[in-house]
Amino acid sequence: MRKLLKQVTVVALMAGMSYAIPAQAQVQVGEEAPDFTLTDVLGNEHSLSDFHGQFVVLEWVNHGCPFVRKFYNAGEMQRLQEKYTEQGVVWLAICSSRSGEQGYYSPEDAARISEEKGAKHTAYLYDEPGDVGRLYGARVTPHMYVINPDGILIYQGAIDSIRSANPADIERAENYVVSALTQAMAGEEVATPVTTPYGCTVKY
């Protein structure tokens, strides 16, 4: 039991919600990020290998999740998406929610929600079977990954250092994705390459 408790972190959500239990990642920092091909809301296919030579951020998303809403309702996720895509970073939002589960939307609804929220990601991708999410070990939303231009995973885990759904905590927290990109784009090693993600469980 003690060993299990050390391996699993339980994050309480707000009243009436369930609990998020991050699992061990299936990919390792310092290794090549597995390639994948997914379709966006417009029906276009995108492969990770298409973006070799660029930094890539993977953001697991579920717009019904209070932790995701924390960042989108405050405009913070959109601000980061815009800031880094303007610098040539590819930002892929991935939805692994199964049809009928929280977070799954039709392509039309997903496109509408992205527009309403002013999302600035490169593409919103569907992973309804959950194959890519399981491949990467994505268990919560938002679960974040950063890949360097050589295709090597350099960060995975939480978006920031304060495990809450309160937008007021954004300003006080260290944003691990920002730190990883800032350091890597300056030619430095990422100081904190792995953290424990927090959020709502991915609805596979």
Kinemage of the C-alpha trace (Angstrom):
@kinemage 1
@onewidth
@group {chain A} dominant
@subgroup {mainchain}
@vectorlist {calphas} color= white
{ca met a 1} P 0.000 0.000 0.000
{ca arg a 2} L 2.814 2.429 0.852
{ca lys a 3} L 4.462 1.742 -2.487
{ca leu a 4} L 1.173 2.352 -4.294
{ca leu a 5} L 0.657 5.640 -2.495
{ca lys a 6} L 4.094 6.803 -3.558
{ca gln a 7} L 3.360 6.012 -7.193
{ca val a 8} L -0.073 7.582 -7.419
{ca thr a 9} L -0.996 11.194 -6.761
{ca val a 10} L -4.648 11.933 -6.193
{ca val a 11} L -5.846 15.404 -7.019
{ca ala a 12} L -9.227 16.433 -5.645
{ca leu a 13} L -11.460 18.327 -8.029
{ca met a 14} L -14.185 20.748 -7.062
{ca ala a 15} L -17.376 19.523 -5.413
{ca gly a 16} L -19.397 17.115 -7.510
{ca met a 17} L -16.441 16.136 -9.684
{ca ser a 18} L -14.423 12.941 -9.702
{ca tyr a 19} L -10.754 12.463 -8.915
{ca ala a 20} L -7.833 12.618 -11.306
{ca ile a 21} L -5.137 9.978 -10.894
{ca pro a 22} L -2.116 10.570 -13.145
{ca ala a 23} L -0.528 7.393 -14.437
{ca gln a 24} L 3.081 6.740 -15.317
{ca ala a 25} L 3.962 8.154 -18.736
{ca gln a 26} L 4.622 5.763 -21.608
{ca val a 27} L 7.226 8.009 -23.233
{ca gln a 28} L 10.517 9.105 -21.764
{ca val a 29} L 12.146 12.531 -21.770
{ca gly a 30} L 15.356 12.432 -23.774
{ca glu a 31} L 13.974 9.896 -26.243
{ca glu a 32} L 12.373 10.371 -29.648
{ca ala a 33} L 8.697 11.301 -29.421
{ca pro a 34} L 6.567 8.620 -31.121
{ca asp a 35} L 5.137 9.688 -34.464
{ca phe a 36} L 1.391 9.770 -34.985
{ca thr a 37} L -1.179 10.927 -37.518
{ca leu a 38} L -4.490 12.491 -36.448
{ca thr a 39} L -7.286 14.393 -38.182
{ca asp a 40} L -8.305 17.939 -37.284
{ca val a 41} L -11.773 19.522 -37.150
{ca leu a 42} L -11.569 20.353 -40.871
{ca gly a 43} L -10.750 16.787 -41.854
{ca asn a 44} L -7.063 17.475 -42.532
{ca glu a 45} L -4.452 14.968 -41.417
{ca his a 46} L -1.442 16.051 -39.363
{ca ser a 47} L 1.544 13.863 -38.522
{ca leu a 48} L 4.050 14.747 -35.835
{ca ser a 49} L 6.816 14.013 -38.332
{ca asp a 50} L 5.473 16.830 -40.545
{ca phe a 51} L 6.874 19.273 -38.003
{ca his a 52} L 10.415 17.938 -37.724
{ca gly a 53} L 12.729 20.915 -37.322
{ca gln a 54} L 10.254 22.862 -35.158
{ca phe a 55} L 9.401 22.901 -31.486
{ca val a 56} L 6.064 21.180 -30.857
{ca val a 57} L 3.740 21.479 -27.872
{ca leu a 58} L 1.118 18.769 -27.294
{ca glu a 59} L -1.825 19.861 -25.141
{ca trp a 60} L -4.400 17.273 -24.099
{ca val a 61} L -7.688 19.139 -23.954
{ca asn a 62} L -11.227 18.699 -22.633
{ca his a 63} L -13.276 21.913 -22.583
{ca gly a 64} L -15.653 20.416 -20.004
{ca cys a 65} L -12.833 20.068 -17.478
{ca pro a 66} L -12.547 22.799 -14.801
{ca phe a 67} L -8.754 22.684 -14.984
{ca val a 68} L -8.853 23.321 -18.725
{ca arg a 69} L -11.468 26.043 -18.250
{ca lys a 70} L -9.140 27.642 -15.690
{ca phe a 71} L -6.652 28.462 -18.428
{ca tyr a 72} L -9.048 29.125 -21.316
{ca asn a 73} L -11.532 31.286 -19.391
{ca ala a 74} L -8.632 33.401 -18.149
{ca gly a 75} L -7.275 33.669 -21.699
{ca glu a 76} L -3.942 32.240 -20.591
{ca met a 77} L -3.853 29.174 -22.841
{ca gln a 78} L -4.733 31.279 -25.874
{ca arg a 79} L -2.064 33.820 -24.939
{ca leu a 80} L 0.589 31.111 -24.768
{ca gln a 81} L -0.599 29.527 -28.006
{ca glu a 82} L -0.400 32.842 -29.818
{ca lys a 83} L 2.953 33.828 -28.298
{ca tyr a 84} L 4.692 30.622 -29.285
{ca thr a 85} L 3.067 29.937 -32.641
{ca glu a 86} L 4.204 33.423 -33.664
{ca gln a 87} L 7.719 32.222 -32.841
{ca gly a 88} L 7.336 29.182 -35.091
{ca val a 89} L 6.299 26.685 -32.431
{ca val a 90} L 3.651 24.141 -33.482
{ca trp a 91} L 0.897 23.825 -30.866
{ca leu a 92} L -1.347 20.772 -31.202
{ca ala a 93} L -4.443 20.453 -29.012
{ca ile a 94} L -5.433 16.774 -28.793
{ca cys a 95} L -8.812 15.478 -27.639
{ca ser a 96} L -8.803 11.810 -26.629
{ca ser a 97} L -12.345 11.840 -25.182
{ca arg a 98} L -14.505 9.008 -26.452
{ca ser a 99} L -17.720 9.893 -28.291
{ca gly a 100} L -20.477 10.446 -25.736
{ca glu a 101} L -18.035 11.307 -22.955
{ca gln a 102} L -17.165 14.691 -21.455
{ca gly a 103} L -14.888 16.688 -23.733
{ca tyr a 104} L -15.944 15.059 -27.000
{ca tyr a 105} L -17.503 17.413 -29.553
{ca ser a 106} L -18.418 17.036 -33.190
{ca pro a 107} L -15.968 18.705 -35.575
{ca glu a 108} L -18.456 21.544 -36.069
{ca asp a 109} L -18.920 22.085 -32.335
{ca ala a 110} L -15.204 21.779 -31.624
{ca ala a 111} L -14.445 24.378 -34.289
{ca arg a 112} L -17.139 26.649 -32.865
{ca ile a 113} L -15.859 26.336 -29.310
{ca ser a 114} L -12.289 26.998 -30.409
{ca glu a 115} L -13.451 30.119 -32.241
{ca glu a 116} L -15.559 31.318 -29.317
{ca lys a 117} L -12.639 30.901 -26.948
{ca gly a 118} L -10.212 32.551 -29.345
{ca ala a 119} L -7.924 29.529 -29.402
{ca lys a 120} L -4.652 30.063 -31.259
{ca his a 121} L -3.420 26.485 -31.504
{ca thr a 122} L -2.006 25.178 -34.774
{ca ala a 123} L -4.659 22.455 -34.929
{ca tyr a 124} L -7.308 20.732 -32.797
{ca leu a 125} L -6.872 16.996 -33.334
{ca tyr a 126} L -9.182 14.040 -32.753
{ca asp a 127} L -7.887 10.917 -30.988
{ca glu a 128} L -11.254 9.285 -30.310
{ca pro a 129} L -9.892 5.716 -30.109
{ca gly a 130} L -7.388 7.052 -27.567
{ca asp a 131} L -4.428 5.352 -29.248
{ca val a 132} L -2.175 8.420 -29.219
{ca gly a 133} L -3.172 9.383 -25.696
{ca arg a 134} L -2.327 5.922 -24.413
{ca leu a 135} L 0.892 5.880 -26.426
{ca tyr a 136} L 2.009 9.069 -24.688
{ca gly a 137} L 0.559 8.129 -21.314
{ca ala a 138} L -1.792 11.128 -21.272
{ca arg a 139} L -4.116 10.671 -18.330
{ca val a 140} L -5.383 14.145 -17.459
{ca thr a 141} L -6.361 17.436 -19.053
{ca pro a 142} L -4.367 19.507 -19.506
{ca his a 143} L -1.418 17.104 -19.865
{ca met a 144} L 1.455 18.868 -21.610
{ca tyr a 145} L 4.429 17.692 -23.705
{ca val a 146} L 7.213 19.663 -25.396
{ca ile a 147} L 9.230 18.207 -28.290
{ca asn a 148} L 12.375 19.824 -29.684
{ca pro a 149} L 13.239 20.318 -33.387
{ca asp a 150} L 15.141 17.012 -33.420
{ca gly a 151} L 11.963 15.194 -32.426
{ca ile a 152} L 13.150 14.546 -28.860
{ca leu a 153} L 10.748 14.839 -25.948
{ca ile a 154} L 12.158 17.462 -23.572
{ca tyr a 155} L 9.234 18.030 -21.185
{ca gln a 156} L 6.149 16.199 -19.997
{ca gly a 157} L 3.738 16.770 -17.152
{ca ala a 158} L 1.711 19.561 -15.585
{ca ile a 159} L 1.194 22.921 -17.212
{ca asp a 160} L 2.233 24.736 -14.038
{ca ser a 161} L 3.248 24.384 -10.415
{ca ile a 162} L -0.020 25.146 -8.568
{ca arg a 163} L -2.410 22.231 -8.634
{ca ser a 164} L -5.754 24.003 -8.584
{ca ala a 165} L -8.675 24.975 -10.794
{ca asn a 166} L -8.574 28.586 -9.581
{ca pro a 167} L -7.593 31.101 -12.295
{ca ala a 168} L -6.193 33.386 -9.593
{ca asp a 169} L -3.337 30.902 -9.134
{ca ile a 170} L -2.069 31.257 -12.716
{ca glu a 171} L -0.054 34.399 -12.070
{ca arg a 172} L 1.599 32.951 -8.949
{ca ala a 173} L 2.580 29.647 -10.516
{ca glu a 174} L 5.652 28.633 -12.487
{ca asn a 175} L 4.483 27.635 -15.958
{ca tyr a 176} L 6.556 24.552 -16.765
{ca val a 177} L 5.807 24.709 -20.497
{ca val a 178} L 7.011 28.312 -20.679
{ca ser a 179} L 10.130 27.429 -18.693
{ca ala a 180} L 10.898 24.437 -20.943
{ca leu a 181} L 10.437 26.411 -24.156
{ca thr a 182} L 12.378 29.428 -22.898
{ca gln a 183} L 15.332 27.306 -21.819
{ca ala a 184} L 15.356 25.019 -24.850
{ca met a 185} L 14.980 27.857 -27.358
{ca ala a 186} L 17.978 29.544 -25.712
{ca gly a 187} L 20.037 26.384 -26.198
{ca glu a 188} L 19.891 25.427 -22.524
{ca glu a 189} L 18.881 22.179 -20.850
{ca val a 190} L 15.377 22.048 -19.426
{ca ala a 191} L 15.758 22.380 -15.665
{ca thr a 192} L 12.513 20.554 -14.822
{ca pro a 193} L 11.865 18.018 -17.600
{ca val a 194} L 9.255 15.891 -15.797
{ca thr a 195} L 6.456 16.829 -13.399
{ca thr a 196} L 3.310 15.086 -12.174
{ca pro a 197} L 0.354 16.286 -14.261
{ca tyr a 198} L -2.897 17.358 -12.637
{ca gly a 199} L -6.416 17.794 -13.961
{ca cys a 200} L -9.449 15.739 -15.001
{ca thr a 201} L -8.978 12.175 -16.126
{ca val a 202} L -8.905 11.702 -19.899
{ca lys a 203} L -12.273 10.197 -20.848
{ca tyr a 204} L -11.052 7.211 -22.894
